Amino acid sequence: MSLNPEVSVVMSAFNSEEFISDSINSILNQEFKDFEFIIVNDGSTDNTLSIINKYQKIDNRIKVINQKNCGLTRSLNNAVSVANSNFI
């Protein structure tokens, strides 16, 4: 991952183990590759975080924020606050 990617992609997940892999794969399989992917685990109590962490180990564009549940808006704002690009 470049230090200043062109785009930051942000996602929040809460108890999403059933669909999180499909969602992550959808972003990672885009033709455009100069992005960072910031995923917020918003206090999930299922296997969402472990699935996200597996992806982070194989793709260094992924940043993970693990937090207690605070809702979609705050989660996405947290992701935007650590973004390193001008485009979200």
Secondary structure as UniProt FT lines:
FT   STRAND          7..13
FT   TURN            17..19
FT   HELIX           20..28
FT   STRAND          35..42
FT   HELIX           48..58
FT   TURN            60..61
FT   STRAND          62..67
FT   HELIX           72..81
//
